[in-house]
């Protein structure tokens, strides 16, 4: 059969992605990517360490990044993204900038990280007070809050699962439950951390319910990488990437969607220690391996602060 009339394949723009060795959501990244862009993924070398601050430091070492970027540059991407939230916030803002510089130097290609993309996305939607959801232990969640604080972002409430592995197995219902618990104190947006936590389909649901923009780690990573090469990300009914959604329910910040809580509530005083928080124990089967020192035993909601708690 003569196929010369097809005239293809069409030229593709390339986005290189450096992911941790345990990253399992390749398909989710592709869902934000238009048809004329290809993703080229590589992974950091395996290390026998569970999800923790130690692992975050190991998968973000500059030598590791240099090797990964060199491998990606064989296919000439237009931009390179480091797709790991904890690995890019563990060193603070200075560490994140140093990572970008190291990757850019290694490949002579513009480079960015998930944590840098978080700040860029929050500025894009003009959000300065956020609720945070993570699958991490308390210590890693604390580090994220410190990073956001460096950037002038106040965390009004947070919830975390206390997981140290198998994060990609967390079902959407657990993400929704955490979001409902974290949205206290009048946040302007919700951020769901970790590129290994599935979020794509749950974002529109949460934006409609909570009446605020919902950002996730994979979403902001793809949005920032595509923006860097002049291509819009795709994602219907997601305020960050869909202008219609940004003018719709996500713009209605007068209420959080949670009974008895409004979006005009002032953030709590007292600094980070006063942040309303819920720790969830109850991840999907098989049971998680959590850090025993992080307070993740039943019952399912374990706030650091015994003050007012969100409805369960």
C-alpha positions in Angstrom: 0.0 0.0 0.0 1.3 3.5 -0.9 1.5 5.6 2.2 3.5 8.5 0.7 0.5 10.7 0.9 0.7 10.7 4.7 3.7 13.0 4.6 4.5 12.3 8.3 5.4 11.8 11.0 5.0 15.4 12.0 7.9 17.2 13.8 7.8 16.9 17.6 9.0 19.1 20.3 10.7 17.3 23.2 10.4 17.6 26.9 13.1 15.6 28.9 12.0 14.4 32.3 14.4 13.2 35.1 12.3 11.1 37.5 13.2 9.2 40.7 13.9 5.5 40.2 10.5 4.6 41.8 8.4 6.9 39.7 5.4 5.0 38.4 3.1 7.6 36.8 4.6 8.1 33.3 1.1 7.8 31.8 -0.2 10.6 34.0 2.4 13.0 32.8 1.4 12.4 29.2 -2.2 13.4 29.9 -1.2 17.1 30.2 0.9 16.9 27.0 -0.5 17.9 23.5 0.0 15.6 20.6 2.8 17.6 19.0 5.1 17.2 22.1 6.9 14.0 23.2 8.1 13.2 26.7 11.5 11.6 27.1 11.9 10.1 30.5 14.9 8.8 32.4 15.3 7.7 36.0 17.8 8.2 38.7 19.7 5.0 39.8 18.1 2.8 42.4 19.1 3.2 46.0 17.7 1.0 48.8 16.2 3.9 50.8 12.5 4.5 51.6 10.8 7.8 50.9 12.3 10.2 53.4 14.5 13.3 53.5 17.5 11.1 53.1 16.1 9.7 49.8 15.2 13.2 48.6 18.8 14.3 49.0 20.2 11.2 47.3 18.0 11.5 44.2 18.9 15.2 43.8 22.7 15.0 44.0 24.2 17.0 41.2 26.3 14.1 39.9 23.1 12.1 39.5 21.4 14.9 37.7 24.4 15.4 35.4 24.3 11.8 34.2 20.5 11.9 33.7 20.6 15.1 31.7 23.5 13.8 29.5 21.4 10.8 28.7 18.3 12.8 27.8 20.3 15.2 25.6 20.9 12.3 23.2 17.4 13.0 21.9 17.7 16.8 21.9 14.8 18.0 24.2 13.9 21.6 24.2 13.6 21.7 28.0 14.3 19.3 30.9 12.2 18.9 34.0 13.2 17.3 37.2 10.0 15.6 38.3 10.4 15.1 42.0 8.9 17.4 44.6 10.8 16.4 47.7 14.1 16.0 45.8 13.8 19.6 44.7 12.5 21.3 47.9 14.8 19.4 50.4 17.6 22.0 49.9 15.3 25.0 50.1 15.1 27.7 47.5 18.9 28.0 47.1 19.1 24.2 46.6 16.4 24.3 44.0 18.1 27.1 42.0 21.4 25.2 42.2 19.7 22.1 40.8 18.4 24.0 37.9 21.8 25.6 37.2 23.5 22.2 37.4 21.1 20.6 34.9 21.3 23.6 32.6 25.1 23.4 32.6 25.1 19.6 32.0 22.9 19.8 29.0 23.0 23.4 27.8 19.2 23.1 27.8 16.8 25.2 29.9 15.9 23.2 33.0 13.4 23.4 35.8 12.1 21.4 38.8 8.8 20.5 40.3 9.3 22.7 43.3 10.3 25.6 41.2 7.2 25.0 39.1 5.0 25.1 42.3 6.1 28.6 43.1 5.7 29.7 39.5 2.2 28.3 39.4 1.1 29.8 42.7 2.3 33.2 41.4 0.4 32.6 38.1 -2.9 32.2 40.0 -1.9 34.9 42.6 -2.2 32.5 45.6 -0.3 33.3 48.8 -2.2 31.2 51.3 -2.4 27.5 50.5 -3.6 24.2 51.9 -1.2 21.3 51.4 -1.8 17.6 51.0 1.1 15.1 50.9 1.6 11.3 51.0 4.8 11.9 53.0 5.8 11.5 56.6 5.6 14.5 59.0 9.3 15.4 58.6 9.1 15.6 54.8 5.9 17.5 55.0 7.5 19.9 57.4 10.3 20.4 54.9 7.8 21.3 52.1 6.2 23.9 54.4 9.6 25.4 55.1 10.3 25.7 51.4 7.0 27.3 50.7 7.5 29.7 53.6 10.9 30.8 52.1 8.9 31.8 48.9 6.4 33.8 50.9 3.7 31.2 50.8 1.7 30.6 54.0 0.4 27.1 54.6 -3.0 27.4 56.3 -3.7 23.7 56.8 -2.2 20.4 55.8 -2.8 16.7 55.8 -0.4 13.8 55.1 -0.5 10.0 54.9 2.9 9.1 56.4 3.9 6.7 53.6 7.4 5.7 52.9 6.8 3.5 49.7 4.1 2.5 47.2 2.8 6.0 46.9 1.5 5.5 43.4 -1.1 3.0 44.8 -2.9 5.6 46.8 -6.5 5.8 45.5 -8.2 9.1 44.5 -10.7 8.7 47.5 -7.8 9.1 49.9 -6.5 12.2 48.1 -10.0 13.7 48.3 -10.3 12.9 52.0 -7.0 14.6 52.7 -8.0 17.6 50.7 -11.2 18.1 52.7 -9.3 17.9 55.9 -6.5 20.2 54.9 -8.7 23.1 53.5 -9.0 25.2 56.7 -7.9 28.7 57.5 -9.1 30.4 54.3 -6.6 29.1 51.7 -6.6 30.6 48.2 -5.5 27.3 46.6 -4.8 23.7 47.4 -1.5 22.0 46.5 -1.2 18.2 46.3 2.5 17.3 46.6 4.5 14.3 45.2 4.9 13.4 41.6 4.2 9.8 42.5 0.7 10.6 43.8 -2.1 10.2 41.2 -4.1 13.4 40.8 -5.2 14.1 37.2 -8.8 13.0 37.4 -9.4 14.3 40.9 -8.4 17.9 40.2 -11.7 19.0 38.5 -13.8 17.3 41.2 -11.9 19.1 44.0 -12.0 22.4 42.3 -15.8 22.2 41.9 -16.3 21.1 45.5 -13.8 23.4 47.2 -14.3 26.4 44.9 -10.6 27.1 44.6 -7.7 26.2 42.2 -6.2 22.8 42.9 -2.6 22.3 41.8 -0.7 19.0 41.8 3.0 18.2 41.5 2.7 16.5 38.1 0.4 19.2 36.8 2.7 22.1 37.7 5.7 20.2 36.3 4.2 19.7 32.9 2.6 23.1 32.8 5.9 24.8 33.5 7.9 22.7 31.1 5.5 23.2 28.3 5.2 26.9 29.1 9.0 27.1 28.8 8.8 26.0 25.1 5.7 28.1 24.3 3.1 25.3 24.4 0.0 25.3 26.5 -0.7 22.2 28.7 -4.0 20.4 28.3 -6.3 19.5 31.1 -10.0 20.2 30.9 -11.6 21.8 34.0 -8.3 22.5 35.7 -7.9 26.1 36.6 -4.1 26.3 36.1 -4.3 25.1 32.5 -7.9 25.8 31.4 -8.9 29.5 31.2 -12.5 28.5 31.3 -12.1 26.6 34.5 -10.1 29.5 36.0 -13.2 31.7 35.4 -15.6 29.0 36.7 -16.0 27.2 40.0 -12.3 27.5 40.9 -12.7 31.3 40.9 -15.5 31.2 43.5 -13.3 31.5 46.6 -16.2 32.7 48.8 -16.6 29.2 50.2 -14.3 26.2 50.6 -17.2 23.8 49.9 -16.8 22.4 53.4 -19.8 23.0 55.7 -19.1 25.7 58.2 -15.9 26.9 56.5 -15.6 29.9 54.3 -12.9 31.1 52.0 -12.7 34.5 53.9 -11.5 33.0 57.1 -8.2 34.6 58.2 -5.2 32.3 58.5 -4.3 31.2 62.0 -1.8 33.1 64.0 1.2 31.5 65.8 3.5 30.5 62.9 4.0 27.0 61.5 3.3 25.3 64.8 -0.3 26.5 64.7 -1.0 25.1 61.2 -4.1 23.0 61.3 -3.1 19.5 60.3 -4.4 16.0 59.9 -2.3 12.9 59.6 -4.0 10.0 57.9 -3.2 6.4 58.5 -5.2 4.2 56.1 -3.5 4.0 52.7 -4.5 1.5 50.2 -3.7 -2.2 50.4 -1.1 -3.5 50.9 -0.7 -1.6 54.3 2.0 1.2 54.0 5.4 1.2 55.6 5.4 4.4 57.5 8.0 6.1 59.7 7.0 5.0 63.2 8.4 8.2 64.6 6.0 10.4 62.6 2.8 9.7 64.5 0.9 7.9 61.8 -0.8 5.2 64.0 -4.7 5.0 64.1 -7.0 6.8 64.6 -7.1 8.2 61.1 -6.8 11.9 62.0 -3.9 12.8 64.2 -3.5 16.6 64.4 -0.3 18.1 65.7 -2.3 20.8 67.3 -5.3 19.9 69.5 -7.3 22.9 68.3 -10.3 23.0 66.1 -10.4 20.1 63.6 -12.0 19.8 60.2 -15.2 17.7 60.0 -14.6 14.1 59.4 
